Amino acid sequence: MNRMAKKTFYFIICAMVLLSLHQAASACQVDEFYLTTESSLAASTPENLNEASNFQEKGDQKKLASMIENGMVIRLKGNIKVQALERSFEHRMLKIKFLDHGTPIWVKDGSLKQIKCN
């Protein structure tokens, strides 16, 4: 292999490594268990959760109730054990699933309590 081909090969390898590291940093996989916090909001998509959170912050209970009624958003019951599947740093959310129910949902950071194992 000539010198230019070697440099190109190493450049491609470095670019692939950087790309894979970027993807890992944007959505970290976690395997932790938490307990839910009573009345926290949860949704199937980050966008729905952001919209519902905005309505809650603005005090627009009518629009929030409409989202809950349409099944776009739910309120969590307290102290239910869930597993965190993914963390989104961009949206400051966690994707979780209930242990008895396989459908994942998104919750805001702070909507869960970490289980202490002592």
Secondary structure, DSSP 8 states (H G I E B T S, - for coil): --HHHHHHHHHHHHHHHHHHHHHHHHEEEEEEEEEE-TT-EEESSHHHHHHHHHHHHHT-HHHHHHHHHTTSEEE--TT-EEEEEEEETTTTEEEEEETTEEEEEEEETTSEEE----
